[in-house]
C-alpha cells in the first residue's frame, strides 16, 4: 500500500518476521495451553435445504469439551459485537451441527493482537441460535440461486478484500467509488 511504499522492502520484511515471531510465541504460551483439541482441520459436507447445491465447511479446531476455536491475528482488537455477528462463526456452528448432530458448547475467537504497544490476547466467546443459523441458510440459499443465475454480488463496502491491495479488479470495479 502507499504507506508501505515509503519504507524499504528490507525493513518491511524485518517487521513482518518480528510480528510472526511474537504472535507465534503468544500462541504457544497463551493460547495452546488453554485447549485440548479433539479434531483439527475438519471438513464436513453440509446438505443445504431448498437448494440444488451442498456446501463444504472446514473447522480449524474442535476441543474435547465441544468448543469451536478460531485462531486469528490482527492489529486491532475485535469487539464482542464483531464475534456475535460474524458470519464465519455462524457457518462454523452450522458445520459442527452437520457433523455432530448437536450444537457446539461455544464458539471462541482467540485473537492475538500485535500493535506498536505490544502483543495481547483477545478472547471472545459467543454462541448461535437456531434463528441465527436459519438466517445464514437463507443467505446461503439466495447466494447459490444468484450464482446459478450468473448474478455475482459485490463485496460488502469496507471489506478488507475489496481494496486495491487485495483485488486485481478494484481499479475497474463499478461498485467502488472514485476508481
N, C-alpha and C positions, 0 to 999 in steps of 0.2 A: 504494500500500500504506500501511499505518499509519505507517511511518517517513516516507514522503514527505508524508503529510498534515500533518506537523509543520513542514514547510518551505514557504516561499512558492512559488507557481507560477512566478514570475519567476526565483527562484533555481534551481529545478529545471530550467527551460528553459535557463538560462545554463550550468549544469553539463553538461547534455546536449549543448549546442553545443560546449563546450570538449572534451568527450570525442570527439565526431565529428571535430573538427579534429586532435587529437593522434593519433587512430587512423588518420586518413587520411594524415597526414604519415608515420607509421610504415609504412603500406602502400606509399606512394610511395618512401620512402627505403630501407626494409629488405627488403620482400618483392618488389616488382615487378622490381628488378634481377636477382633470382635465377632468373627463369624466362622462357623464350621460348614463348609459347602457340602451339599449332598449331590448336587448336579451343577455342571458348568457348561456353558455354550450349548444349551438345549435347543433343538429345532423341533417345532411342532406344527403340523398341518391344522388349519382351522377351517372347518366347514362353515361357509357363510350362508345363513338363511336368506331366502329371497334373492339369491344371486346365482349367476351362471358360473362363478369362479370361487375357488377356495383361496385362502391366504396361507402364508407360512410365517410363523413367528419364531424369534430366537431370543432366548433369555440368557443374560450374562451369567447369573448365579442364583441358584435356589439354595437356601440354607437348610440344615437339618430341622430347624423349627419353622419351616414353611414360609420364610420371608423371601421376597424377590429383592435382590440388591443390585442397584445400578451404580457403577463407578463413573465419576465424572471429574474433570478438571476445569478450571476457569480462572479468570482474572477478577471476576466479581461474584459475590455470593448470590446464589439463587434464593428466592424467598419461599416461604411456605405456600403462598398463593401459586407460585410457579409450579411447585410439586403437585398441588391439589388439582391443577388444571392441565397438566402435561399429558398430551395425547399419547406419547410414548409409553408412559406408565399405565395408562388405560389399556393399551394394546398388550403390554406385558401381562396384566391381570387376565385379560381375555385368553392369552396364550397359555397361562398357567391353568386356568379352568378347563381349557380344551384338553390338556394333558392329564390333569389330576382329578377332574370332575368335582372340584371344590374350590372355594376361594382361598387365596394365599392369606397368611396371617396379617401381613402388611407389606407395603411397598416402601423401600428405603432407597434414598439417594445419598451416597457418600461422595461429597464433592470436596476435592482438595483445591483450595483457592490459593493461588500463588500471585501475590501482589508485591508492589515495591516495599511494603511494610513487613513482608514475610509470608509464611505459609500458615494456613489454618484449615481445620477440618470443619466442614459444614454438613451436618447430618439432618436430613429431612425425612419424616415418616408420614405416610399418607395411606389412604385406602380408597377403594372404589365400590360404588353400589351397583345394583343391577340396572338402575336408571342410567348411571354413567356409562355402563357397557352398552346398553341399548342405544344411547345417543351415538356412541362410537360405531356400532354396527350400522346404524342408519347412515352415518357419514361415509363409511367404507362402501356400502352398497351403492350410494349415489356416485361415489368416485368411480367404482367399477362400471356402472352404467355409462358415465361420461366417457371413460376411456374406450369402451366398446363402440361408442358413437363417434369417436375421434375428437372429443372435446377434452382439452387439456387445460386445467385451471392454473392460473398464475400463482406464484408463490405468495404467501402472506406478506404484506408490507412489513419491512423491518426484519424479515427472516435473514439469518446470517448467510445463507446460501444465495440469497438474492442481492448480490453485490458484484461490483466489477472484479473483486479479488477472487470470487469463487464461481462465477458463472460466465462462461465464454460467450453467451448471447446477451449479456447485460447491456452492452452499448447499442444493440439494435432492438431491444425489447420494447414493445408498445405499451407495456404495463408499468414501465419505470418512468418516473417524472424527470425531466431535464436530462435526457440522454446526452 
